[in-house]
Amino acid sequence: MHDRYDFKWEDLGDLSDGRPNLGSEASVIVYRLMQYTFKDVFSKELGKQKTLELFVKAGTLAGQQFCRNVLDTSLPFSLFMAELKEKLISLKVGILRIEAADEKKLQLVLTVSEDLDCSGLSIFGESVCDYDEGFIAGIFEEYTGKKFMVKEVDCWATGDRTCRFEVKPIEAFNGPA
């Protein structure tokens, strides 16, 4: 997938040069303002389902780039997961917790608390972390070389206090449960 798109990590620019006073951090409100206005406009222009698909694809591309440029893919699984947890906290993306992991099958259940996308939102009655589904899938695709399906099964916007994701290689979703 990463060869299909033109985005490169370098496209993010040199923040130390461009933001010498404000630095590399921005408000979660500004992030959500951008994300939710994009979703609203895209949904009206393209339809809700297409918008959600595009957010997952964008998240996947971002996850691949994040993994390639921020994480050490040479680490064994347990150390890779520890590094991922640390990076997500240090970058204030969210607090990752592994609830269940089958390293041999590459199947996990992860939670992300205090995440950028939905912690503190009103209850919408549907999950809203489609970008996160793609982001997580992209990280694991880049790390393993396999395609992943990530499904959010709990979300703050559905009344849960954390986001919970099932992570499996695509063939595991298509095969026997």
N, C-alpha and C positions, 0 to 999 in steps of 0.2 A: 504493500500500500504506500509506503513512504516514497517510492519512485514515481507514483502517480501524480503527486502534487508538487508545486514549486516551492513551498515554504522551506526555508533553511533556518537553523538556529540563529545564524548571524543576522537574520532579518529583524531580530529583536533589538539590535543596535547596541551601542556602548553607553550604558546608563551612567557610568561614572563620568563620562564626558558630557552627556546630554542633560543629566540631572545632578550637577555637582552639589546643589543645596538641598534638594528634596529627596534624593536617594532613590533606591529601587522599590520602595514599598508604597502602596496606595491603599485607600480605604476599601473595606469589604462593600460598603454602600456603593461606591463607584463601580466596582466589579459587577455587583448585582444589577445596578442601573443599566450597564452595558448589556449584560446577558439577557435580562428580562425584556428590555426594549427590543433587542435583536429578535428574541423569540416571538414577541407580539407582532412586530412588523413582518417577519418571515412567515408566521402562521397566516396572517391576513393575505399575503401575497402568494404563498406557495401551498398553503394548507398545513394543518397541524401535524399530520403524520409525516409529511416530507420534511418539515422543520425538525421534528424529533430525530429523524434519520440523519439529517445533516449535522445536528449537534453531536450525535454519537460519532459520526465520521470525523468531525473536527476534533472531538475529544480523543479519538484514537490516534490521529496524527500528532496531537499535542503530547499524548502519553509516550508515543514512540520517540519523539524528539527529546522529551524530558528524560527518558531512560537513557538514550544515547549520549546526552550531553551533561547529565547531572549525576547519574548513577554508575556504579562499577559493575558491568555485566559479567565480569570474570569471577565474581564472588560466588561461592556456593549458596544454595537457596536460602538457608537460614540467615547467613550474613547479608545477603542481598535484601531480604525482608527487613532486617534490622536497620540497614542503611536507608531503605525506602521510608520506614517509619520515622527515622530521625530527620530526613530531608523534608518530609511533609510537615513536620512540626516546625522545623527551623524556618521554612518558607511560609509558615502560617496558613497552609492549605487545609489542614485538619489533623485530627488525632486518629491514626490508624491502629486498629487492633485486629489481631487474627483470632477468630473464634474457632475455626476448624481448618485443618490443612492436611491434605493427602499429597505429599510431595511427589510420590511416584505417579499418581494420576493427574497431578497438577490441578487439583480441585481445591478451592478454598471458600470459606465464608469469612468475609471481612466486614468490619464496621469502620465508619469514619464519623467521628463526632466533631462538633464545632466546625463543620465544613464551610467552605466559601459559598456554596450554592443555596443551602436551604435552612441551616440552623437558625431558629428564631422566627421563621415564616409562620404566617397563619396556616391553618389546616385547609388545604385545597381539596383533599379527598383523592388525590392522585400523586404519584411520585413525580419529582421534577428534575432528578439528577441524571438525565440522559447524557449530558456532557461527561459527567463523572464515570458513567458506565463505559464510555469510549476511552476515557483517559486511563482507567484501570486496565482495560483490554489492551490498549496500546503499549503500556508498560510491560505487561506479561508477554505480548507478542514479540516485542523487541528483545526481551530477556531470553525467551525460549526458542524463538524462531517458529512458533506455532500460532495459528489464529485462535483467538479466544472470544468467548461470548460472556458478557457480564450482565447480570440482571439485578436491578435493585429490587429487593423484596420488602424492605421497610424504609420509610423516609419520614423526615420531620414533617413534611407537608401532608402526610397521611395520618399524622397523630403520634408517630413514634419519636423518641427522643434522640435517636441516632439513625444514620443511614446504614443499611445492611445490604451487602452485595454477595451474590453467588458468582463465583469465578470458575469457569471450566473451559477446557479446550473445546472448540466447536464440535469436534467429532463426539465428545461426551454428551453434548446437548442432543445430538441427532441419534445417538445410540441408546441402548437400554439404560434405564435409570439406576 
